[in-house]
Amino acid sequence: MAGLVVGAIGVVFGDIGTSPLYALQEAFAPHFGLTPDHDTVLGMLSLIFWALMLVVTLKYVTIITRADNEGEGGIMALMALAQRTLPKGGRSVYIVGILGIFGASMFFGDSVITPAMSVLSAVEGLRVAAPRLDHFIVPITVVILLVLFLSQRYGTEKVGKVFGPITALWFLSLAGLGLYNLLHAPEVLKAFNPWWAMHFFLTHGWHSVLILGAVVLAVTGGEALYADMGHFGAKPIRYGWYGLVLPSLMLNYLGQGANLLQNPTDVRSPFYEAVPEALLIPMIVLATAATVIASQAVITGAFSVARAAMQLGYVPRMQVRHTSTQAIGQIYVPFVNWMLMLLVLAVVLTFRSSSALAAAYGISVSVTMLIDTLLLAIVARALWPKARLWVLPLCVVFFVIDLGFVVANGAKFFQGAWFPLLLGLVVFTILRTWRRGRELLHEEVRKEGIQLDTFLPGLMLAPPVRVPGTAVFLTADKGVVPHALLHNLKHNKVLHEQNVLLTVETLNVPYAPKDKRMKVESIGGRDFHRVVIRYGFMETPDVPLALMRSCDQCELTFNPMDTTYFASRETIVAGRHRGMPVWRDKLFAVMHRNAAPATGFFRIPGNRLVELGAQVEI
């Protein structure tokens, strides 16, 4: 357990752990017009404290981690869990799916902004230590981010072992610096009283709600905490949060506030100005390492969300590499990694400072948190009959807070918030286009297909030449003759001794139960069998292995060297006045053409696979 806690500290809490670098700095940015006087400082500290307690501690760490989908977290897992509680085929399932997909899309936007924001804010400490090095900040940031993304292929486990001790040292340093400054102005402890937060709103008028756009920066990482739950489990995350992370964060915020009360001119960089001069350079180095780790939290979260989306049918097949022999949840998705890298570098080179990025940072996080609250309410209402009496009223409180964050960040639309919103909408369009395109493709294939129950009897009346071995035909529709089988009969004019019609299904659970893993039934004597293999959305299908294991359940026999796999590879043609606009048809065609082949995704040996093409208009 101790090792998991250290690993969780290294990966899961990296994002929220770097918030002290920029949260108070943004709160006192010139565009908010706040002055660091006694009441304002206490008000800001109180807002940050209660945001951490309500949003992160109560909502995410205490409640939402219990809404796990058989151990897995993240918005896709929560969406699947919520959909399981609703009537199948209903409109509510569709709406929940839209919410989940949009939340996942915004999470990808967060995964782009977080590494850029975090690393830039750390390296900018050079402005305090050595102002002459200001023009080196962006190049140094680019190099650090390149190293981070290039190291992802080594896996979360290895990265976590390296990062864990560094992050633990970071949090201890945050606590130590906070205590050092707190002793000079202990009156900041009054900020624990929520009256100071209320006093802030009362004295600054209705527009003070906009300050929530800075407060949300203190809780960024809560959503990544939940997304990374499958990597380490809920208990290590809770132990790490209560035992080290939360106390360290609050001590540091209080220390920064204490320093501002004594030195109001330090608002330019409240974090670094509170560091003793002798420790400034070591803290810049440590902060840079910590921000790299912060980036790791959202990157691993993005991998988990991408795999879940892939298995649930929202994105094309992509290569997924398992990086640990012990933890099944630890994966690496190369395509997602390289796309994130290109986008993050583009953001750094475009915005060039953390203050410019601050406006863009909060919107994607706040939208994701709002959707998490809505999905949590659905899950609590259906699955927690006892706890819902107090969870549902709390969801109302969370909703009001999250909505305040969304409004405050939305007001910064033209200052940079447009970027993650645009990125989120692009990702959302891609996800919905792939899902809808697959539905239309399935409809067209089924429309033009031949029913299996009428085809087989006719085929066996005048069977073609039989050849030894087993033929496995991959099909998405269990009631229709696979195109690959028809093409094989048409062009090769042969039929194998043993024929298997294979369908792979994805369940709305992370891991398929053993009793539901496989179903085998005879549909044409000993010559034809229908096999259905089911996987959870957090699993990577391995078809040959599953078929080998089926030998223990039925009369089927599989010799890997005597088995040939047949798959249809459709060529998509965009048609007018069909299910989607032409531009979405073309987008789907491009994604379909570039999807990972079945060889890799289903782990089918390339030398045993035959792909037969077919042209389909959608």
N, C-alpha and C positions, 0 to 999 in steps of 0.2 A: 504493500500500500504506500509506503514512504517513497519508493521509487516512482510510482504513478503520480503521487502528489508533486514531486519535484519535476517530473516530465510535464504535468499539466501546468505548473507555474511557468515552465519554459515556453510552452506553445500557446496555451489557452488564454493566459492573462497578459500576454505581451502587448496587445492592442490597448486595453484599458490602462495598463501600467504606464504607458507613455503620455497619457492625457495631461499630467501636471506640467509637461513641457510647454503646452500652448493654451490650455483652457482659460486660466486667469489672464494670460497675455491678450487673448482675443476679447475677453470681457471688458478690458480697459482700452481696447483699440479706439482710435479717434472717432470712427463713424458711430459709435454708441454714445459718445459724449459724456462718459462717466468720469468723475474725479475720485481718486482713491482716499476719500475722507473716512472717518471712523465708521459712520453708519453704513456707507456704501460697501466698504470692505466686509463688514460683518454680514450685511445682507447677501452679498455674493457667496461668501463662505457657507452661509446657511442654505442657500439655494443648491449649491453643489453637494453639501452633505445630505440633504433630504432627497435629492435626485439619486444619489448613490444608494441610499437606503431603500427608497420606494421602487425605483426602476430596476436596479441591478440586484440588490440583496433580496428584496421581497419578491419581485416579479420573476426574475430569471433564476437566481441561485436557489431560492426557496420553493417557488411554485412551478415554474415552467420546466425545470429539469425533471420534475415528476411526470410531466406529460411526454415522456419519451415513447418512441415507437419501437418497443422491444429493444431498448438500449440505445437507439439512434436518436439524434437530435437534429436541429436545423429546420428551416421553414418547409422544405419539401417533405420531411418526415412528419412534421406537424400537420401539413396539409393532407397527407395520406391518412393519418390517424383521424382527422376531422371528417374526411369523406367516408370512412368506414362507419361512422356513427349516424350517417344520413341515409335516407331511402335511396336505393340504387336507381340510377336513371332519372332522378328528379332534378329540378332546376337548381335546388340548393347545392347539389354536388357540383354542378357546372360553375356556380358563383364562387364556391370555395376554391375550385380549381383555378379560376381566374385570379383570385386573391393570392393564392399560393405562388402562382407563376409570376405575378407582378412583384411580389415580395422577393422571390428568388432573383428576379431580374435586377431589382434595386440592390440586392446583396452583392451581385457581381459589380455594380457600380461602386459600392463601398470597397470592394476588393481592389479596385483600381486606385481610388483616392487615398486609402489608408497608408499603403507603403510610401507613396509620394509625400504625403503630409508628415508622416512620422519621421522619416529619415531627414527630410529637409529641416524640420524643427530642431532636430538634434545637432545637425552640422552647423546650423545658424548660430550655435554657441560661439563659433569662431569670431563672430562680430563683436562679442563682448571681450573675448580673450585677446584677439589680434585683429582689429578692424581692417588692417591692410590686406588680409586674406579673404576679404569679402567676395571678390570675383572668383575664388576657387570653390565656393560653396556648391554651386550647381554641378561642376565636373566631379567633385568628390561624391556627391549624392548619386550621380549616374553610375559611377564605378561600384559603389556599395550595393546598389540595387542589381546590377549585373551579376555580381558574385552571389547574391541571395538567390536569384532565380536559377542560376546555373547549378546551384547546390541542391535544388529540390529533388533531383532524381535519386539522391541518396536516401530519401525517405524521412518521414516524421520521427520515427524512433531514434535514428542516429542524430538527427538535428536536435530533437528534444533533449537527448543526453548531454549534448554540448551546451544547449541554450539554458537548460534548467538551472545549473549553478550560477550562470551569469545573471539570469533574471532574479534569482533569489538575492544575489548581491545587490542588484539594482533596487529591489524593494527595501532591503535593509538600509541602503544609502538614502533612499527617500525618507525613511523613518528617522534616520539619524540627522539629516539636514533639517527636517521638520522640527525635531525636538530642540536642536541647536538654536533655531530662530524663535521657536515658541517661548523659550525661557526669557527672551527679551521683551515679550509682550503677551503674557498669558491671558489677557482679556479677550483674545480671539476665541477662547473656549466658549464664550457666550453664544457663538454661532450655532451651537447645538440646539439652541432654543428656536423653534420655528417662527417665533414672533418676529425675528429679524428678517426673515424672508418675506413675511407679510408686510412688515414695515417698509421694505424696499419697494414693493408694488404700490403701496399707499402714497409714498413720497415722490415717486417718479412718474405717476400717471399711467394711463392705459397703454401708451407706447412702450412701457417698460417690459411688456410681454415679449418684445423683440429680443431682449437679453437672453431669453431661453435658447436662442440660436448659438450663444456661447456656452450656456450651461450644458447643453446636450453633448458638447465636446468632452465633458468629464465622464460621460457614461458610454461613449463610443467603445465598442468592444463587448458589450453585454450580449449583442446578437451573435457575435463570433464565438463567444463563450458557449452558447447553446448549440451552434453549428458544429463545434469541435467535440461535443460530448461523446460521440461514438468512438473517438480516438482513445479516451482515457476513462470514461465512466463518470457518473454523477457524484459519487462520494469523494473521489480525489479533488474534484472541482470545488465542492463545498468546503472541504477541509482547507484547501489552499486559500480560498477567498476569506473565510472567517479568521483563519489563523495568521495570515501574513498580508495578503493583498489589501483588504479593506483598511486595517489599521495603518499600514504604510502610506496609502493614498491620502487618508484624512490628515495624518500627521504632517505630510508634506504641504497639503493645501493650507492648513492652519499656519505652518511656518512661513509660507509665502505671504499670507495675509499679515502676519506679525511683522515681517520685514517691510511690507508696504505701509503699515501704520507709522513705522519709524522713518522710512525713506520713500516718500510718495513718488519721487522721480524715477524709481526703479520699475515703473510700469512698462517700460520698453521691453524688458525681458524679466518678468518676476521670478522665474525659476533660476536662471543663471545668476542674476543679481543677488540672490539669496545664498549663493555658494561662496564660501570663503575663498579668497584669491588664490591661496596655495593649492586648493583642491579643484580649481576651475578646469584645467586641462584634463586631469583624470576623469572628472565628471563628464566632460564632452565626449571622451572616448567611451566611457561606460554608457552614456545616454545613446550614443550611436549604435552600440551593440544592442541595447535594449529596444531601439526602434526597428532594428533589423528583425528582432524577435517578434515585435508587434506586427510587422508585416507577415511573418510566418503564420500567425493566428488566422488571418483572413485568407491567406493562400490555401492552407490546409482545409479551411471551411469551404472555399470555392471548389476544391477537388471533391469533397463529400457531396455538395449540392449538385455538381455536374454529373456525378455518377448516378445519384438518385433520379435526376431529371432524365438521364439517358435510359435507365431501366423502366421508368414510368412512361416513356415514349414521347418526351418533349424535346429532345435533341437527338441528332443523328448519332449512330454508333461511333465511339472514339476508343482509341487504345487506352486501356487502364492497366497500370502496373502495380502489383502488390509489393510493398517495400518492407514487410515484416512477416516472419513465419509464425509469430505468436499472436499478433493483433490483426484480425481480418479487416478492420476498419481503416488501416493505414495504407493509403494508396497514393499514386502519382499519375496524373493525367497530363501527358506531354503537350497536347494541343492547347489546353486551358492555360498551362504554365507559360507557353510562349506568347499567347495572345495577351495575357495579363502583363507580361514583361514589356511588350511593345507599347501597350496603352499607358502603363505607368511611366515609362520613359518619355512618352509624348506629353503626358501631363506635367512632368517635372520641367521639361524644356519649354513648355508653353507658359505655365504660371510662374515658375522660377522663384517662388518664396512661399513660406507657410502661411503668411498673412493673406496672400492672394488666394490660397487654396482653402482657407478657413471657411469662407462663404460657401464653397462647394461641398465641404466635408459633411455637414450635418444632415442634409436633406435625405440622402439615401438611407442613412442609419435610422432616422426618425420615421420614415415611411415603413421600413422593415419592422421596426418595433411596434408600430400601430397595427400592422397586419398580424403580427405575432399575438397581440392582445385579442383581436377579433377571433382568431383561430383557437386560442386558449379558452375563450368563453364557450365556444361550440363544444370543445372536448370536455370541459368541466361540467357543462349542463348534461351531457349524455353519459359520461363515464364515471363521474364522481358524485354520486347521489348524496353523500354525507357532506363532503367538502364544498359542494357548490353553494351551500347556504352562505358561506363567507367568501368563497373565491369569486363568485359572480359580482357581488358588490364591489370587490376590489378591482375587478376587470373594468368596471365603470370609472373608478378612480384612475386606473392605468390609461384608459382610453382618453380621458380629459388631459392628462399629462402629455401623452404621446401626440394628441392633436395640437396641443400648445407648441410642442417642438416642431411639428410639421408646418404650422402657420408661421412661426418665427423664422424657420429656415426658408420657407417659400417666399418670404418677403425679400430674401437676398437673391432672387432669381437672376436679375441682370448683373449681379456682382460675381457670379460664378456658379450659382446653384443650378443653372440651366444645363451644365455639362453632365453631372451624374443623372439628371432626369432624362436628358437626351439619350445617354448611354443605356439607361434602364429601359426606355421605350424601344430602342433598337433591339436589345436582347429579348424583350417581351414579344416583339413582332416576330423575331426568329423562332422563339419557342412555340408560339401559337401557330405560325405558318407550318412548322414541321408536324405538329399534332394534327392540325386540320388536313394537311396534305396527305398524311398517312391514312386518315379516315376516308378521304376521297379515293385514294389509290385502292384501299381495301374494297370500297363499294364498286369501283369499276371492275376490279378483278373478279369479284363475286358475281357481278351482273353478266359478265362474259363467260363465266366458268360453267363447267358441267357438274351436275350433282353427282356425288360419289355413289350414292345408293342405287342409281340407275346405270352408272358407268361400269362398275365392276362385274355385275352378272353378264352383261353383254361382252365384256372383254374375255371372260373365262369360257364363253361359248366357243370362241375361236381364238385361243391364245396364240401369241406370237412365239418366236423361237425363245426358249428358256436358256439362260446362261447361269453358271454357278456364281455364288456370292450373295451378298446382301446390298440392296439399294435403299438408301435413306433419303426421302424427299422432304425437304423443309417447306412447310406451308403455314400461313397465318390463319387460314380458314379450314376448320376441321370437316366441314360439310361439302367442300368443293374439291374437285380433282386438281392437284397441283399442276401448274403450267409446265414445270420441269418434267413431270411424268408424261404429259401429253407430247411434249417435244421429243423426249427420249423414244417414245413409241413411234412417232412420226418419222424421225430422222435415222435412228439406229435400228428400229424395228426388232427390238429384243426386250425381254422381260426377265428380271433376275429371279432366282429361286425364292428369295425372301425379300419382301418389300415392306418398308416401314414408312408411314406417313407421320412425320414428326412436327409437332407444334410446341413452341417454347412460349410460356406465359409468365408474366410478371405479376406477383401479388402485391397488395397494399400493405405488406409487412416487410421489415428489413430482411428477415431470413425465413425461408419456407420451412414449415414443419416437416419432419420426416414422413409422416403419414400422408401428406399432401404433395410430396415431391414429384411422384411419378404415377401415371395411370397408363396401363397397357390393356388393350382390348383387341380381339380378333374381329376383322371386318370382312374377311374373304377366305375363310378356312385357315390353313397354315401358310398361305401365300402372302396375305396382306394383314398388317397390324397397324392400328392407330396408337401412337405413343404421345402422351402429353407430359412435358417436363415443366415444372413450376419452380421459379426462383423468386426470392425476395428482391426488393429494389436496391438493397445494398450488397447484393451478391454479383459475382461475375460468372456468367454461364460457362459450363464446361460440358458440352454435349457428349463427346466420346466417353468421358468418365461416367456420366450418368447412364449411358446406354450399356456400358460394361456392367454397372451395378444392377441393371434391370434383369440380367441373366439369372439372378437369384430369386426373382419374383414371378417369372413366367417361363414358357417354353422357348422364348427367343434366345438365340445364340449369336454373339457378336465376336467375330474374329477381326481385330483392327486392320489386319493386312488384307482381308477379304471383303471389306466394306467400302462402298463408294457413296459419297454424299452428293446429292443433286439439289441445286438451288436455282431459283428464278432470279434474274437480275433485270428489273424493269428499266426501260428508258422512258423518262417522263416527257410528254409533249404538252405544252401549255395550250389550252383551248379557251376560246372566248365563251362568255355566257355560261360558265360552269360554276362550280362551288366557290371559287375564289377569284379576285381580280387577276388579270394576266400577269402583273408584276409579281404577285405572290406565287403564282404557278411557276414562274421562271425561277424565283428564289428557291422554292421547294425543289425544283429540278436540279439546281446547282448543288444544294445540300445533299440530295439523294445520290447524285453522281459522285460526291466526294466523301460519303459516309464510309467508315471502315468496313471492309468486306467481311462476310460471314466467317471467312477463314480465321481471322484473328479474334473477332468478337465472341464467337462460340467455341473457340479453340479447336477448330476442325483442321486437321493436317492439310496443308496446301496441295500435297500430292495425291490426296484422296477426294478432292472436291472438283465437281464439274458444274459450271455455271452456264445456264441456258437463258438467252435474252428474250425479252418480249417488250413491245412498244405499247405504252398505255397513255391515252389522252385524258387529262383531268380538267 
